[in-house]
Structure formats: structure tokens, C-alpha cells
Amino acid sequence: EIVMTQSPATLSVSPGERASLSCRTSQTVTNNLAWYQQKPGQAPRLLIHGASTRATGVPARFSGSGSGTDFTLTISSLQSEDFAVYFCQQYHNWPLTFGGGTKVEI
Amino acid sequence: EVQVVESGGGLVQPGRSLRLSCAASGFTFDDYAMHWVRQAPGKGLEWIAGINWIGGSVAYADSVKGRFTISRDNAKNSLFLQMNSLRLEDTAFYYCARDRTARMTAADYWGQGTLVTVSS
């Protein structure tokens, strides 16, 4: 099983600032990586697939980068609605696996 | 509008069985793979099972392999999760999710989840 490690566990930022979230995999997943956002009491929302392709309707302030084992989700200028938990997920090998999440808070 | 709606959760004793269902609408069901993902209260996401568009390929997390079975009925636009030999640690919200493609990749539409509580 591919182990996903997200860091930091919590990221404290101010509105308007840039946030960078890291996801590392225990073995290469090439670009078979997705990012999700989850707000309290809500289902997850797909933000990024293929490591860098924004899902439909996702604002341009969200961008994904990386390949192999190191990936980054960047939020260029945090809006109030972006404070949430973010998860990465690999779909390179079965079983699919998620990272533990990064909470972005004020 | 794409919708997936889970049902079948509830309180169940350890060792017993439960069957979850997911009703899909607003899209051509047999064009897409489907997933079950769970989340224990206050914890992270755990992918537990997936099935390709036709049901010919299925995969499971090690934590549920041999106990849970994923299946689909394309004629009824429905996804199922048969859960046997339930354990306390299976307590979670269970989400049904549609894949972006016909095979197992990333999930682009999620239901609101159904809560399964395993307790004596």
C-alpha cells in the first residue's frame, strides 16, 4: 500500500496570504494524484486531479504541482471560504489511499 | 444535476451485517466507476472499495478485504456495499462517490454520507 504523508497537519494563515500544502508518497505515483477540500459537515470536494488539473468550477487560485513522490497544493490568495481541511489521494495503485489531511485555519 | 444518495446506515452490533445502497441520478451510471469512502467522526478519509464501470474490476482496502463486498446494478443506477462481520472500528460516515472516469481514479461527485455505528 502507498502511504501518503501530508504536512503540515495545521497551517495558520491570514486571508489574502498564500498557502502551500505538501503531500509525499511512499513510492512514485507519477501524476496520479488528486486533492480534495472538506468543510465541516460537508462531503469532500474534488479540487485537482492528475496532480495539476483543476476540476470543473474550481477557482484559478488553486493550483497543483509535482510528480513522482512530492506534490504541492497552492492557494495563491486565501479567501474566507478556503478555510477547510485538504486531503491528497493517490490512484496509481490499489488500494487507493488518502493522506491524513492538512487543516487550513485562520 | 448529478446526485448520489446513500442509504442503509444505522446502529448494528459487532459481528452483524449491514448493506448500504447508493442511488445515482443525473448521469449515465454505467459510464463511470464508483467508490465507497468512509470517515470516522473527527478523523480523515479512508477509501475502502471501488468498482469499475461494468463491475468487472473491484478493489478493497486491506481493512475491509474479505468482509465487505462492493457491487453495482447498472440497470437500476445503484451501488451497494455489503458489510459483514462488522467491528467497532467500522463506525464511520460512509460516502458513495462517482469517479471522474470509467476506471478507479479521483471522485468528482460525493453523497452526503450515511452513518454506520457499530456498538453493542
Interface residues (C-beta under 8 A of the other chain):
Chain A: E1 N32 A34 Y36 Q38 A43 P44 R45 L46 H49 A55 T56 F87 Q89 Y91 W94 P95 L96 T97 F98 G99 G100 G101
Chain B: H35 V37 G44 L45 E46 W47 G50 A59 Y60 A61 D62 Y95 R100 M104 T105 A106 A107 D108 W110 G111 Q112 G113
